[in-house]
Amino acid sequence: MRATDVIATKRDGGELTTAQIDWFINEYTADRLPDYQAAALLMAIYLRGMSRRETVDLTLAMAHSGDVLDVHGDVDFAIDKHSSGGVGDKTTLIVLPIVVACGVPVGKMSGRGLGFSGGTLDKMESIPGWRAELTTEEFLRQLRRHGIVLCGQSANLAPADRKLYGLRDVTATVSALPLIAASIMSKKLAGGADGVVLDVKVGRGAFMPTVERAVELARLMVQLGEDAGKRMVALISDMNQPLGRMVGNALEVKEAIEVLRADGAPDLRAHCLAMAAHMLVLAGAAPDLVNARDMCQARLADGSAWDKFCLLVRVQGGDVRSVEKPTLLPTARLVQPVPSPHAGFIAAVHADKVGMASMALGAGRERKQDQVDHAVGVEVLVKVGDAVKVGAPLFAVHANDPERLVPAHEQLLSAVRWSDAPVKPLPLHYDVIT
């Protein structure tokens, strides 16, 4: 085969064969094709699209470009979740312990944050001593012994995706739905998942700006998983305002602890219960969502979900004292309120601007090599629909650098919109795709 023939077929609107897709991905992963030819194919896909069959073939080729994890010697059914990110999204820290406490083992590989979406590993690394990097042997042994693992992605898991993702970022092809879906699902398939619950965010703080676009992506990923023999469900979740109250690494760990101790922000708690319930149903541990949700609430109430979180911290080297007493977690030197300049009803709390303020304080990364400050971030004290008076606190800024306070203050004020008339609260979820 020749790369130019593959590129020309897609450029002219043709449908690539399975053999063409497999060959191109294998050759590119092995460094036998240059970046400029891969970039040309990405642009052709962006402009011409891919059929469902082509997208499945691309996903499978990327999944099998490196190691494919087989966990079935350690668990009967491998359940996983994936979130498309978002501001204040600390759901993995809560959902995994709940599901494991309900008797379903979970081994999850997660990533670090880039931009204003903080990564799950960045949050967990706020805990002194906690180790994110595990070998495959350590992953499987911990899953077998303890039933819960949360770690970084193996270096040789879907390496084609890692190469193509970097190329998409610099060729303006990131937003192509077949490429997004193949990127996400190839990693899930390579990770050995039998069932996946997708949390597709939509709104100001999400990659998908509209519900229609989010549903289209979710439906495609559900179809890809089902075509590969997996059990799938996707929730379309709001990300116009931050999830929960805290945005920032240690701050979000503290908020996750509050939920696991049967308290915490109501929207975050409800969102996590919904995710966990769907995971139990997919895994066959509950007959329906009502029973599954009851199981999850019971595990929060009796403290067993909290015990599983402490277990996850301990077996990966973390200092359990710092989660049992969260004041021992990293804490910012400066905490400054942001008062409301207006009275009325909160009409919007733009998640993207809150996330950018948090990143400007040092909680996020502009480049992969940037270091994060685990202590800093933003506490969101209002939600859409709340009534506020002049001078009432809208946010609390947690900072270590006093020079960053004023820009963060201004950015946060620009995130809020007021209304003289009452405003309906935003929904947690817009749709469920099965």
N, C-alpha and C positions, 0 to 999 in steps of 0.2 A: 504493500500500500504506500501511497504518498500523501503527506500531510496536505499538500495543496489541493488534492482531489477531495479530501474530506472537507476542507474549508470551503471550496467552491460549491460543493453540494448544498451545504447549509446556506451559503451566501445567496444562492439562486432559489432558495425556498424549498429545497428538497428535504426528504426525510433520511436521516442517517441510519445505516444498518447497525445491528448489535455488534457485528464484527468491527465496523469502522470506529464505533465509540470505544470498544474495549481496546483496540489497537492504539488509538490516539492517547487515551488515558495512561496505558501502560508505558508507551514510549515517552510521554512527557514526564511521568513520575520518575523514570529511569534516566532522565536528563539527556535523552537522545533526540529531543525536539527543543528548539529554542523558544524563549519566552514570546518572541514576536509572532510565531505561528500560533501558539496557544492564545495569545491576545486577539489574533484575527478570528479564531473560532469563537471565542467568548463574545466578540462584537457581533458576529453573524448570528449567534444564538439570541443575543439581546434584541436584534432587529427582526429576526424571523421566527423566534420562539421554538418550542419543541413539542412534539406530540406526547401524550401520556406514556406511550411505549418507549419513546426515546428518553424521556426523563427518568423512567424506571431503570433503563439500561445504564444511563449516566450515573445514577445513584449507586447501583450495584457495582459498576466498574470502580467508582471512587471508594466504596466500602471495602472492596477486595484488593485495593492497591497496596495494602500493607497487612498488618496482623488483623485477624478477626478473633475476638475474644469468645471463648466458649466457657460459660459458667455453669453448664448443666450438670457437671460433676459435683457442684457445690450447692445449687438451688434448683428446684423443679421448674420454676417459672421466673424469668428475669423481667422485672417491671422497672420502667424508667420514666422520668419526666423531663421536659425541656421547656424553658421559658425563653421567649425572644427578647428578654431583657426589660429594662424599664427603671424608672427612678424610684428608689426605695423598695426594690423587689428582693426581699430576703426570704422568699418562700421556701427555698430548698432547705434552709436551716430548721424550718418548722415541719415541713411536710415529711421529710425522710424519717425523723424520729417517731412521728405519729404512725406512719404506715408500718414501720418495723415493730412498734409496740403492739400493733394489731396482728402480728404474726407473719408478716410478709417481708422477707429479706430484700434489701435494696443496696446495690452497689452502683454508685453514680460517679461518673467522671465529669468534671466541670471546668470552667475556664476563668481567666482573669478579665477584669474590665478594661475597656478602651473607650475613651470619651466619658460621657456623664453616666453611663450605665456601669455601676460598680460590679465587679465580678464576685461570684460566690467564694472563690478561694481567697480573694483579698479580704473579704469580711472575716472568714474563719482564721486567717493569719493575724487578726487582731488579738487572738488568744495566744499568750506567750507559750512558745514551745511547740505549737501545733504544726504538724508536718503534712504538707499537701502532696509531696512527690512520693509515690509508692511504685515499686516494681510490679510487674504483672503477677509474680509469685506472691508478693505481699498482699496485693489486692485480693487474690483468690483465697488466700489463707485467712485473711480478716473476714471476708464474706462468709466463709465456711464456719468460722469459730464464733463470730459475733453478729452476723446478719446485717451489718451496716458498714458501708464504706463511702467516703466522699474524698475524692482526690483529683489531681490533675490528669489531663489526657496523656496517654502513652505517646511517646515520640513517633512510634511507627503505626499509630492508629489512623487510618485514612490519610496517608501522607499526600495523596493527590489533592485532597481538599485544602490542606495547608498551603500547598504551592499555588493552587488556583485562587484561593481567597486573597492572597497577597496581590496577585495579578489583577483580580477584579477591582480591588480598591484603587488602583492607579490607572484603570482603563475605563472608568465610569460605567461599569457593567454590574455593579453590586445589586441593583434593584430588579434584575431580571428574575421573575418568579421561578422558572425551572432551575436556575442556578442557586437561588436561595434554598429552595426545597431540597435539592440534591445535596447541598452543603450540610444542612441540618440532619437529614435522614441518613446520609452515608455514615456519619459518626455514630448515630444510634444503632445502625445495623452492624457496624464494625465492633461496637461495644457489647454485642450479644443480646440486645433487648428482644424479648418476646412480645412485649406490649409497651406502648408509649402514650403518656398523656401530654399533649402539647398545650402550652399556655401562650397563645398568640396575642400579643399586646397591640392595642390600637389607640391612636390619639397623638397629642402633642409631644409626649415623651417616648414615643415608640417609632419603630422603623416603618410600620404600616400607618399611613395617615388617616385612612377611612375604613369604616366597618366593611364595606364592600370589598376593598382590596385585601383586608385581613382574612375575610371569609374565603376569598379565592385562593390565597396562600394556604390556609388551613386545610381546605378541601383537597388541594393538590398533595399536601404532605400526608393526609390520611389515606388517600388513594395509593400513594407510593408505598406506604407501610403495609397496607392490606394486600397490594400486589406482590409484596415480598413475603407474605404469609404472617404478618404481625397483627396483633390486636391494637386498634388505634382509636383515640378520641381527642378532640381539640376544643378548648375553651377560648372564646374570643373575649378578651378582658380589657377593661378600660385602663388607659394610661394617659388621660388628659390631665389628671392630677396625681401627685405621688401616692404610692401605696403605703398605707400606714402613716406614721408620724416622722420617722427618722430617715435621714439620707446621709450616708457616711458609714464607714466600715465598722468601727467599734460601736457607734451609735445603733447601727442596725442589728448587731449581735445582741446588744442590750434589749432591743425591742423584741427580737426573736425569743429571748429568755423570758420576757414578760408573758408572751403568748403561751409558751410551753409551761409556764407556771399558772395557767388557767386565767390569765388576765390579758392585757394588751389592747391595741387599737382594734375596734370592732370590724372595720373593713378588712384589715389584714387577717384577722382570725377567721372571718367568714370565707375569704378567698382561699386560705390554706385548707380549711375543712372541705371545701368543694374539690380542690385538687386531690387531696388525700382520698376522699370518697371515690372518685373516679378511678384512682389507682387500685383500690381494693376490689372494685367491681371487675376491672379488666383482669386482675390476677385471680379472680374466682374466689376471693376470700369473703365476699358478701353477695347476697342475691340481687340487691338493688341499691340505689343511691340512698334511700331512706335508712335502711339498715346499716349501710356503710358509714353514713354520717353519724349515726348513733354510736357506732363502735369508736369512731375517731374522737367524739366528744367525751366518751367514757375514758379513753386512754389519756386525754388531757386532764380530766378531773381527778383520776386516781394517781397521777404523777408518773405513770409508766413511760409516757412519751418524754418527759423531762429526764428520766433515768437513762433512756436511750441516747439522748443528746449528750449527757455527761459521759456515757460510755464511748461515744464517737470522739469526744475530745480526748479522753484518757488513752485510748488504744492507739491514737496517732500522735502521742507525745505531748498533748496540751496540758496546761496547768488547770486542773479542774477547780481549784480554789478561785480562779479568776472568773469563772462563770457562776459558781455558787455565790460569790460576792462580787457583782459586776463593777463595783467601784474600783476594783483592782485592774480592770481593763483600761487601755489607753484613754486618757481624759484631756481635753483641750484646756489650755491655761485661761482662755478668755471666752466668756459666754455673754453675748449681747442681744437683747431683744430688738425686734423690728416692729415698732408700733404702727397701728393703722392710721393713715392720715384722713380717712373718711369713715362715716357711719353708713350702715346699710347692710345689704346681704351679699355674701361672697358669690360672685357669678363665675369666677374662674380662678384656678391656681395652676398656672401653666407649668406642667411637670418638666418640660425641657429647660425652662429658665431656672427652676429650682435646682435641677441637676447641674447646669452650667455654673451656678453660684457655688455649689458644693465642690465641683471640680476646681474652680478658681481658688478655693481655700486650700486645696492640696489633696482632696479625697479621691480624685480620679486621675487618669492619664491622658495626655495628648498624644504621647508616643509610647510604644510598648516598653521601652527601656526606662521610662519615668518611674520614680519611686513614689509611693502613696504615703500620705500621713494618715495613719489609722485613727487618730483621735478626732480629726476635724469633720465638720459637716453641718447640716442644717436640721433643726427640729421644726416641723410644720405643725402649727397650732390651730389651723382652720381648715375646713373642708368646704367644697361647693355646697351652698345652701345655708351655711351658718350665718347668723346675724351678729354683727360686730358694732362696737361703739368706737368713737374717735379715741385713739390712744391705746386701744386693746392690742395685746401682742399678736402679731400674725405669724412670726417666726422667732426662733432663737438661733443665733449664729454661734457655732463652736469653732474657735480659731486659735491658732498658735502664733500667727504673725499679725500684729496689729495693723500693718499696712494693707492687709487684705480685707479688713472689716468693712471699710467704706464701699469698695466696689461690690462686695457681696451684698451689702445692705441695699444698694441701688438696684442690683440685678433682681433681688427678691421682691422689691416693691413693684418692679416692672412685670412681675409674674402674676400679679393679682388684678382682678377686675371686680368692680362693685356694681350693685344694682339697687335702685330704690324700692323695687318690688320683690316679693319673695321668689326664690329660685329653687327649683327641684334638685335634690341631690343626684349625683351621677350614678348610674348603675355599676355594679361590680362586673357583670358579664353581659354581653350582647347576644351571644349565640353559643350553641354547642354543636359541633360537627362530628357526626359518627359515620 
